[in-house]
Amino acid sequence: LIHFYKRDKDTDQRGSHPSILRSLSCQLPDSPGRSAIRPNSLFRNKSLKKVSFDDRQEIIDNTSIVEEDTEQDDDLPALEEVPPISSSAGGPDPGHLTANSGASNSSTAVAARLHSPVPPHILSRSMAGTEEIVPPQEGEEVPKKEKKPHIKGITYREFDHVKDFEDLVRTVVTLCNAEEQERLREMEDWLVKKEGTWVLAESFNNFLGRVFNDESWPSEARVAMLRLLAYGAGEDDIVLILHMDRKDHLVMNYAQKFDRLPIKEQEALALLFCNLFETGSASEWLLYISEWEAPGGGLPLSNIRVTTKVAVNSLLGDTPTLVEYGSALMSNLATKEVKAVVFDDVCSELAMAILQFYQGKPPEEQVFRCMKALRKFCTIGGRDVPQLVKMIGPDPSKFSGMSQRIDEELEPLAQKLASVAMF
């Protein structure tokens, strides 16, 4: 029989947060030392942050060369002199190395022994297979590689993630084996104690698959898991979980069954897909076009096709919550600056769902979201999508005058439709 003890009487020794797992009387064995369970616990509890040479030039400037004393110890043999290599032989010009170091011969020798990576901005390709180091001119600004900033989509951050985790534990803890109970402990470290996804073992993917696919487990467990993933999607490291799933496609294969899932699972899954637009890497994962074989046969699946199915079925869903998430997904898809080829197979399907949605009387906010998406799909969908819009209807101009921002979307859309002839 599972019941709660007072949390303030049982506090995890590794932090100030109470252990939810230990507060449940579920006869869990004491967790062995973490170093005996996860090798990665030997590393320090800090996330590794990737540093770009383009963005942190001062790292190179301050630590490029370590100066040594010019005086050599008497007991050390003198360095062997290396004759200069002629630039005509295809090698680097020694003059460039001397100018780049700006130090004595001994300092140049030290620099030659260092294996620090050379920043991209000082490399220039000369002849095939050769690289010439070209220092930037004094006072010259090094151009940075332009990268389009990620446009955050419509997301939902109202969570009681501690309650969601308690619901998950209460629902599945007696169904878990010892290894799966350890996965629950790791999830507590990740979400409740906010230690990041690095605490999750590689076998977390197996636990996730059992939650999604074991029909003997209650639906409440899947709802709680989906909501916890949606909460975790607010951080960049959620993409680590998504990439762990790149082989088995557990999340996408489960999402492909969207129209056959219970309503609560549909709502939690649509919420997760919305919140994956919080960060650039996770939102790009939703749009991958690489295919894999669908379970049970049928047409091959891809991330963008499954994402389209979730968006379409949510927008045309049976509850106001689903419709809310569906309109948000349509808007989020429209804001992604990706190549048109990504939407080649799904543009018409997305546009047709919006037209079907427009047959009702949706509120202004949802009309605006979908109007922005419809204009995007008509723009990148060639002639087919505008022709289908004109043939099937309703005419988007029916919403003219509803609001100024809708009218601003309608004007270029109407011009696009007018420029395309009917079939």
N, C-alpha and C positions, 0 to 999 in steps of 0.2 A: 504494500500500500504506500503510495507516494504522497508525501505531504511536505510542507515548507517549514523549516526552522527559522528562527529570527536571524536575519543576515548579520546583525552586528555582533553575534556571538561566534561567527565562523568567518574569519577573514583570511583571504589568501596570503600566505607568507611572502609572496613575491610582489605584492603591490597593495595599494590601499583599497582596491575594489574587492567586494566579497565574492567568493566563488559560488556561482549559481549552481554548478554541478554538485558541489559539496553540500549546498543548502537543501538539496533534494535527497530524501531518504530513499535512495535507490540501490543501496548495498553495493556501491561501486568500490572496488579495491583502491587502495592508495596508489596514486600515480607514481611509478618508479622515477628515478632521476631522469631529468630531461636529456642529459647527455647520453644516457643509455638508450633513449628512444629515437632521438633525432640528432644526427650528426651536425646539422646546421645550428644546433644550440651552442656549439663551441664558438661561434662567431659572436661578435659584440651585437648588442641589441640596438642596431641603428640601420636604417635603410641606406642602401648604397645609392648615391646620387650621381648620375652621369653628368660629366662636365664637358662642355664643348670648348675646343680651343678657340673657335671663332668668338665665343661670348666671354671667355676668361683669358684674354691675352696677357694679363698681368702675371698669370701663373708661369708663363713661358719667360717673360721678361725678368722675373725675380729669381728663377730657379734653373735657368738654362745651363749655366756653366759654374762649376765650383772651382774657385781659384786655389792653386797649390803654390807652395813656396818654390821660388825659382832655384833655390839652392838644393842640390841633390845630395843625398847621403853618400859618404865616401865609399861605403861597402856595397853600393849598388852599381852595376855596370852601366855604362853610358848607353843611351838609347841608340839603336841602329838608325842611321840616316837612310831615308827612303828617297830615291831620286824622284824629282817631279815628273808627273805624267803629262805628256803633251796633250793639249786640248784637241789636237787633230785626231787623236786615237779614239775619240768618242767618250773620254772620261771627263769628269768635272774639272773645271779650271781651278788650279790652286789659288789663284788670286781672289776668287770669290770666297773661298773658305777663310782666307786671311782677313778679308774685309768684313766678313760676317762675324768673326769672333771678336775682332778689335782688341786682341790681347797679345801677349808675347808668344814665342814659339812653344814654350812649355804649356801655356794655357791651351794652345791649339792642339797639342798632343792629348791633353785631358779631354778636350771636346771630342776628339776623334775616337776616344775609348768609350765615351758615353753612348748609350743606345736610346736616348730620349727620342720620341717620335717627332718628326718635323711637321710643324703646322702646315695645313694645306695651302695657306695663302702665300707661303714663300717657296712653293714648288712650282716650277714651270717645265713643261715637257719640251725638250729640244729635239734630239734625234730619237729614232725608235729604240725603246728599251733603255733610254738614259734619262737621268733627272739632273737638272742643274739648279742649284740653290741660288735664288735671286733675292737679296735682301730688299725690303721696302725702302724707298727714298726717305730721307729725313723730312719729317713734317707731313709725310703722305699718310692719309687715312686708309686703313686696310678695309676694303669693301666686305661687308658681311653678306652671307648667303640669305637671300630673301625667302622667308617662309610664311605662308598665309596663316594668320592666327586662327585658332579654333573658335568657332562661334558656338557658344553654349546653347544647347537646345532647351526646350521646355521640360523641366524636371520637377519632381515632387519630393520634398525633403521633410515632410511631417511624419516622423516615425517615433514609435516607442520600441526601439530596437532591443532593449533589455527584456521587455515583455515578450517580444517575438522570439527571442532566444529561449526564454523560459518555456514558451509554448512548444518549441521544437524539442527541448529536452524532455519535458513532461510526456510528449507524445511518443518519442522513439527510444528513450533511454533503455527501457526494458527489452526492446527488440534488438538492440545493438550487441555485437560481440565486443570483446575487450579492445580490439584494434579500433573499431568504430567509436567506442566510448572515448578513446584518445583523440579521435578527430573532433569530437564535441568539445573536449578541453581546449584544443587548438583554436576552434572557432570562438570560444570565450576569450582567449587571449587576443585574437584578431579584432573582434567586434566590440566586446564589452570593455576590455582593457586597452584597446586601440594600439596594439603593437604591430599592426600591419600584416599583410598577407604572407610575408616571409616566414611566419611561424607555422604555416600550413605544410604538412608533409606532402610528398609527391602522390601518395596514395589517397589524398583528399578527393581526387577525381573519382576513385572507386566508390567512396562513401556518397558522393554527390549522385553518382549513377544509381545507387541503390535507392536513395530517397526518391528520385524521379521515376524509376522504372519498376520497383517492387510493388506490385498491386496489393500485396498483403499489408503494406504500411498504409496508415490512414491518410486521407487527403489533407488533413490539417498539417501534417508534417511537410508536405510539398508547399502549401501556402506559406508556412513560416519560413521555410528555406528560401523561397523566392523573394519574400519581403526582406530577409537578411541580406541577400545578394543585392537587392535594389538599394538598400541602405549603404552597403559597402561600395556601390558604384560611384559614390561621391568622391572617392579617392582614385588617384592615377593607378595605384597598384592593383586594382581590380583586373587589369588586363593580364596579370600573371595567371589568374585562375582561368581566364578565357583561353590563353595560349596553352595551358596544360590540357585543355580539352580539344586541341587542334587535331588529334588523332581519332578520338572516339566520337566527337561531335554530340556529346550527351545533351548539352543544353539545346542545341538546334534540333536534334531529333525529337526531343520532348516537345519543343515549341511547334514543330510541324504538326502535332496532334491537336493544335489549338482548338479547332472547332468541335472536338470530341471531349474536351476537358470540362470539369465542373466549373460553374460560373466563378466561384471564388479563386480557383486556380487560374482562370483566364484573366481575371482582374490583376492578380499578383504578377502574372507573367507579362502583361502589358505594361504594368508599372516598372518592372525591371528593364524592359526594352526602352521605355522613355528615359529612365535615369542613366542608361548607358551612353546617352548623348551629353552627359555632363563633361566628359573628357574626350579629347581628340582621338586617342588611341583606341578606346573602347568603341566609340562611334564608328571609326573606320572598320573595326572588326565586324560590325553588323552588316557592312556593305561588301564584304569579300565575295568575289565571283567564282572562286575555285570550287569545283563540283566534287561530290562524293556520291556513292551509291546509296539510294534511299533504303532504309530497313524494310524488308518485305518486297522489294522490287519497285518498279514504277520509274517515273522520270527522275533523273539525278537531281540532287538538292544542292543548294549553295546558301551561304549566309544571307545574301540579298533577297533570294526567293522566300526564305523562311521569314525574314523581317517583313517582307511585303505581305505575306499571309497574316501575320500578327496585326499589322496596321489595318488591313482591309477588314478583317473580322472584328477588330475592336471598334472601328468607326461604324460598322453596321451591327454592332452588338445589341444585346437585349437589355442592358442596364445603362443608366446615365453615367456611371463610373467608367464603363467600357468605352462609351462614346467620347467621354472627356479624354481618356488616354489615347483613343484612336485619332482624334483631331490633333492632339499634340504630336503623335508620331508622324502624321502627314506633314505637319509644319517642320518638324525636325529633319525629315528627309529632304525637304525643299531647301533647307539652309546649308546642306553639305555641298561644298565646292569640289566636286569630283568629275572625272571624265564621263561624258555622256554614255559611254559603253557600259557603265555600271548599271544604268537603268534600261538598257536595250530590251531586256526580256520582261520587264515589269511595268514600264511606263503606262501602257494602255490599261493594265489591270488597276493600277492606282488611280488613274483618271476616271475610269468607269465607276469605281467605288465612290469617288467624290460626287459624281453626277447622281448616283443613286441616293446618296446622303442628302443631296440638294432637293430631292423630291419632297422632302418634309419641310418643316419650319424650324430649322435650328437657330439657336441664339447667335447674336452678332459675333461673339468671340470665336465660336467654332466656324462660322461662315468665313471670317477673316483668315483663320489658319488654313482652311482648305482652299480658299481662293488663291492665296499665295502659292500653295502647293500646285494647284491646277495650272497656274500661269507658268510655273517652272517646268512641269511635265509637258505642256504644249510647246514650250520653247525648245526643249532638248529632244522631243519625241518625233522630230521630222514632220512629215505631212500627215502621218496616220492618226496621231492623237488629236490634232485639231479637227480633222475630218470626222472622227468618231464623236467628238464633243458637239459638232454642228448637227450631226445626224441623229444622235440619241437624245440630247437635251437632258434636262431643261436648260434653256438659255441662261448663262450665268448673269445676264443683265437683269434678271428678275430681282436681284438683290441691290440694284442701283439705288442710291439714296439712303441705304441703311446706315452708313457711316462714311466719314471722309476717307478713312484708311481703306475701306473696301472699294470705294470709287477709284482710289489711286491704283489699286491692283487691277480693277476692271478695265481701265483705259488701255494699257498695253496688251491685255488679254484680248480685248475686242479687236484691236488692230491686227493681232496675230491671226485670229479667226477669220477676219475679213480678207486677209491676204491668201487664204487657202481655199481652193475651189472644192466643191463637193465631189463625191466619187463620180 
